[in-house]
C-alpha cells in the first residue's frame, strides 16, 4: 500500500489545483462566518471529514486523473501544529 502526503503550501501543480478548489475558500477564513458551517463546531476532526468528502467527490468525478476513479480508500490528515493533528479515513464507494 502506498501513502501520499501533500502539505498545502508545497507547490505541486498536478495536485494543488484540486486542493485549491477544495480548500480555497477555507484559507484564512473565519469558518464561523461560512454559511455551510453555521451552527457547526468546526474541529480539526470535522474539517478532516469535510476535506475527505470533497476529495472523494473529486476522485469519483475524475478530477484526480484517470486512476483517481479507481481509488479504494483514502485518508485525510490535517495538522493543527507540528504536534497535533486529526485524520479521517474511509473506503470509497465502488463505481461500475
Secondary structure, 3 states (H helix, E strand, C coil): CCCCCCCCCCCCHHHHHHHHHHHHHHCCCCHHHCHHHCCCCCCHHHHHHHHHHHHHHHHHCCCCCHHHHHCCEEEEEEECCCCCEEEEEEECCCCC
